[in-house]
Every structure is written in C-alpha cells, then in structure tokens.
C-alpha cells in the first residue's frame, strides 16, 4: 500500500485542487456560517418584537421591527401597527417599552415609523442606499410566530411589480406571521428591505418592501395617539 509520504507534492496539489473544484461548498459553507454569525451578533440588538393589544388589553397581534436611529425610533409594516389601543416593543434584552407615537405612516408602501419611549440611546441598523440584485444573499431577522430573535437566510429570488405596492423583492428566506416588519439584511448587515408577506400556497415565496420606498415616497400625514373619554389610548 502506498503511503502519503511517497506521493509527490505536485500530485497532492493537483488532487487537492481537483477536490476543491468538485466540492467548493465544503469551504464556502464554513465561511458563510461565520459571516451569518457575525451579522446576527451585530444586528440582533437593534431588532425588536412588536406586541399590539386590543381594547381589552389582550394580545391581538405580534410583529417585528427595528431601530433605525439612536433615538428609539422604529420602522415596521403599517399593517403591524393598526388602530389599536396600545402597542409596545420588546428588545433583545427582554425589556419592554411602549410605543409613544406614530411619526409617519404610508399605507401604500406598508411602512410606518414610530417613536418608542426609551430614554437611553438605542443600537440601530443602517439602511443601504444600494438596490440589491437578483441572486444576492440576504438574511431576515424578526419574530416569526412569536419566536423572538430569529434569523433566516436566503437570496433575492426576483423583483416583482405588485399593483397595490409597486416594486417589491421576492425572497427565499423563510418568513411566517410575526415576521412582518422585520429587516431584510445584506451581507454587510445593512437593511435592504422590510419583510411583508408570504404566499402560503407555495414554498418560500416571500415578499419584502424595498427600503428605497422609504426615501422615494412622499411623506404622509403624521399620526398621533390620544385618549378618549374613557381614558383609553387610541391610534389615529
């Protein structure tokens, strides 16, 4: 039997390169894992779970969102923060803070900005100014089915045009109810979209609103919280 020592160095190099060409994912997989882990550690402190309560104080809806500045302002889907009595966020540390006011709502693009009552500075995610291409790797962070601090990965499967929303991203990263409003991130940890909906008849047919809508759409009327005659806070 021939030992490894008796094989010429050139032969070993050729064999090694041939194996790498046949199985490149054996190396890429480890690098990808390291990249995803680093991004997750970097972004998750800025990702929040949004809890919405009905008029009786019971949980009506759970969604996701993220801080986009250090003042505690969040971005999420408009359909997550509807006209309900009360809403709050839950951070990675487990602390809860009330949402104090709606800064801006745009129902056409399904995006809302809201201010939370946090006195200290918050970690926040940077929003990418570059439009990602089909095939680019992405990650989604949020609380699918209420499972907080969850990340999934995939690619941008396609760009679609939906009459109600305009141009949207089709993504392969799995999302579920509760993921709505969560950030879609590129491999630099920047936000390129906001997870919005899924097509339940298919598999991994998910859609996100691109963040360029945040900058391109005209500003809508600012909305506020107020208390009615019974002292119940209402979002309008």
C-alpha positions as CSV (number, residue, x, y, z in Angstrom):
1,X,0.0,0.0,0.0
2,X,1.4,3.4,-1.0
3,X,1.8,5.8,2.0
4,X,1.0,9.5,1.7
5,X,4.7,10.3,2.1
6,X,5.5,8.5,-1.1
7,X,3.1,10.7,-3.2
8,X,4.9,13.6,-5.0
9,X,4.0,17.1,-3.8
10,X,2.8,18.1,-7.2
11,X,0.4,15.2,-7.2
12,X,-1.0,16.2,-3.9
13,X,-1.5,19.7,-5.1
14,X,-3.4,18.5,-8.2
15,X,-5.6,16.2,-6.1
16,X,-6.3,19.0,-3.6
17,X,-7.3,21.5,-6.3
18,X,-9.4,18.9,-8.1
19,X,-11.3,18.1,-4.9
20,X,-11.8,21.8,-4.1
21,X,-13.2,22.4,-7.6
22,X,-15.6,19.5,-7.2
23,X,-16.6,20.4,-3.6
24,X,-16.2,24.2,-3.2
25,X,-19.2,24.4,-0.8
26,X,-17.2,22.4,1.7
27,X,-15.1,25.5,2.3
28,X,-17.7,28.2,1.5
29,X,-20.2,26.7,4.0
30,X,-17.9,27.4,6.9
31,X,-17.2,30.9,5.7
32,X,-20.9,31.6,5.2
33,X,-21.6,30.3,8.7
34,X,-19.0,32.6,10.2
35,X,-20.5,35.5,8.2
36,X,-24.1,34.8,9.3
37,X,-23.0,34.5,12.9
38,X,-21.1,37.8,12.8
39,X,-24.1,39.6,11.1
40,X,-26.5,38.1,13.6
41,X,-24.4,39.2,16.6
42,X,-24.2,42.7,15.1
43,X,-27.8,43.3,14.2
44,X,-30.0,41.5,16.6
45,X,-29.7,44.1,19.5
46,X,-31.4,46.5,17.1
47,X,-34.3,44.2,16.2
48,X,-37.4,44.3,18.3
49,X,-40.6,42.3,18.7
50,X,-43.8,44.4,18.4
51,X,-46.7,43.5,20.6
52,X,-50.1,45.0,19.9
53,X,-53.0,44.9,22.3
54,X,-56.8,45.1,21.7
55,X,-59.3,47.3,23.6
56,X,-59.5,44.7,26.4
57,X,-55.7,44.6,26.9
58,X,-55.3,41.2,25.3
59,X,-52.6,40.5,22.7
60,X,-54.0,41.0,19.3
61,X,-51.0,40.9,17.0
62,X,-47.3,40.2,17.1
63,X,-44.9,41.6,14.6
64,X,-41.3,42.7,14.1
65,X,-39.4,45.9,13.7
66,X,-36.0,47.6,14.1
67,X,-34.4,50.7,15.4
68,X,-33.2,53.0,12.5
69,X,-31.7,55.7,14.7
70,X,-30.3,56.0,18.3
71,X,-33.4,57.9,19.5
72,X,-35.5,54.8,19.8
73,X,-37.5,55.3,16.5
74,X,-38.5,52.1,14.8
75,X,-39.5,51.0,11.3
76,X,-42.1,48.3,10.7
77,X,-45.0,47.5,8.4
78,X,-48.1,49.7,8.5
79,X,-50.3,46.6,8.9
80,X,-48.5,45.7,12.1
81,X,-49.3,48.9,13.9
82,X,-53.0,49.4,13.1
83,X,-55.6,51.4,15.0
84,X,-55.4,49.6,18.3
85,X,-55.4,50.7,21.9
86,X,-51.8,50.0,22.8
87,X,-48.5,48.7,21.4
88,X,-45.1,48.1,22.8
89,X,-41.7,46.7,21.8
90,X,-39.6,44.0,23.3
91,X,-35.8,44.2,22.9
92,X,-33.2,41.5,22.8
93,X,-32.6,42.1,26.5
94,X,-36.2,41.2,27.2
95,X,-37.2,44.8,28.3
96,X,-40.5,46.3,27.1
97,X,-41.1,49.9,26.1
98,X,-44.4,51.5,25.0
99,X,-44.7,53.0,21.5
100,X,-45.5,56.6,22.2
101,X,-46.5,58.0,18.8
102,X,-46.7,57.3,15.1
103,X,-44.2,59.6,13.3
104,X,-45.3,58.7,9.8
105,X,-47.5,56.2,8.1
106,X,-47.6,55.2,4.4
107,X,-50.2,52.6,3.7
108,X,-49.4,52.4,0.0
109,X,-45.9,51.0,0.7
110,X,-47.0,49.4,4.0
111,X,-44.3,51.2,6.0
112,X,-44.7,53.1,9.3
113,X,-42.2,54.9,11.5
114,X,-42.9,55.1,15.2
115,X,-41.3,56.5,18.3
116,X,-40.8,54.5,21.4
117,X,-40.4,55.8,25.0
118,X,-36.8,54.9,25.6
119,X,-34.7,57.4,27.4
120,X,-31.3,55.9,26.6
121,X,-29.6,55.7,23.2
122,X,-30.5,52.6,21.1
123,X,-28.4,50.4,18.8
124,X,-29.7,50.9,15.3
125,X,-29.4,49.4,11.8
126,X,-28.0,51.3,8.8
127,X,-30.2,51.4,5.7
128,X,-28.5,50.6,2.5
129,X,-28.7,53.1,-0.3
130,X,-27.8,50.4,-2.9
131,X,-30.5,48.3,-4.6
132,X,-29.6,44.6,-4.3
133,X,-29.5,42.4,-7.4
134,X,-31.4,39.2,-8.0
135,X,-29.4,36.4,-6.6
136,X,-27.8,38.4,-3.8
137,X,-27.6,36.7,-0.4
138,X,-29.8,38.1,2.3
139,X,-30.9,37.5,5.9
140,X,-34.2,38.2,7.7
141,X,-34.5,38.9,11.4
142,X,-37.7,39.0,13.4
143,X,-40.2,37.1,15.5
144,X,-42.0,34.5,13.3
145,X,-44.9,33.0,15.1
146,X,-43.8,35.0,18.2
147,X,-40.4,33.2,18.3
148,X,-38.2,36.2,19.2
149,X,-34.8,36.9,17.8
150,X,-35.0,34.5,14.9
151,X,-32.8,34.8,11.7
152,X,-33.3,33.0,8.4
153,X,-31.2,33.2,5.2
154,X,-31.8,33.0,1.5
155,X,-31.4,35.1,-1.7
156,X,-33.3,37.7,-3.6
157,X,-35.3,35.4,-5.9
158,X,-36.7,38.1,-8.1
159,X,-38.0,41.6,-8.4
160,X,-41.8,41.8,-8.9
161,X,-44.3,44.5,-9.6
162,X,-47.5,44.3,-7.5
163,X,-50.2,46.9,-8.4
164,X,-51.0,47.7,-4.8
165,X,-47.4,48.2,-3.7
166,X,-45.3,48.8,-6.7
167,X,-41.9,47.2,-7.0
168,X,-41.2,44.5,-4.3
169,X,-38.5,41.9,-3.6
170,X,-39.3,38.2,-3.8
171,X,-37.0,36.5,-1.3
172,X,-36.3,32.8,-0.5
173,X,-35.6,33.4,3.2
174,X,-38.4,31.7,5.2
175,X,-40.8,34.1,7.0
176,X,-44.1,33.5,8.9
177,X,-46.8,35.5,10.6
178,X,-44.9,37.6,13.1
179,X,-42.0,38.3,10.7
180,X,-43.8,41.3,9.2
181,X,-41.8,44.4,9.7
182,X,-38.5,42.6,10.3
183,X,-35.4,43.8,8.5
184,X,-34.1,42.1,5.3
185,X,-30.3,42.5,5.5
186,X,-27.5,42.3,3.0
187,X,-24.2,40.6,3.9
188,X,-22.9,43.9,5.3
189,X,-25.7,43.9,7.9
190,X,-27.5,46.8,6.2
191,X,-31.2,46.9,5.7
192,X,-32.3,46.4,2.1
193,X,-36.0,45.7,2.7
194,X,-38.8,45.1,5.2
195,X,-40.4,41.6,5.3
196,X,-44.0,42.0,4.5
197,X,-45.9,38.9,3.4
198,X,-45.8,35.3,2.1
199,X,-47.7,33.3,-0.4
200,X,-48.9,30.4,1.6
201,X,-49.8,28.3,-1.5
202,X,-46.1,27.9,-2.3
203,X,-42.8,27.3,-0.6
204,X,-40.5,30.1,0.3
205,X,-42.5,32.5,-1.9
206,X,-42.0,35.6,0.4
207,X,-42.0,39.3,-0.3
208,X,-40.4,42.4,1.1
209,X,-40.8,46.1,0.6
210,X,-37.5,47.6,-0.6
211,X,-36.2,50.3,1.6
212,X,-35.8,52.7,-1.3
213,X,-39.5,53.3,-0.9
214,X,-38.7,55.0,2.4
215,X,-36.7,57.6,0.6
216,X,-38.7,57.9,-2.6
217,X,-42.3,58.0,-1.4
218,X,-43.8,61.4,-0.4
219,X,-44.3,61.9,3.3
220,X,-47.8,61.2,4.6
221,X,-49.7,63.0,7.4
222,X,-48.3,62.4,10.8
223,X,-50.5,60.4,13.1
224,X,-50.8,60.5,16.9
225,X,-52.0,58.6,19.9
226,X,-54.7,60.2,22.0
227,X,-57.0,59.3,24.9
228,X,-60.8,59.1,24.5
229,X,-63.4,59.9,27.1
230,X,-62.8,56.6,28.9
231,X,-59.1,57.2,29.1
232,X,-58.2,54.6,26.5
233,X,-55.3,55.4,24.2
234,X,-56.3,55.3,20.6
235,X,-54.0,55.4,17.5
236,X,-55.3,57.6,14.7
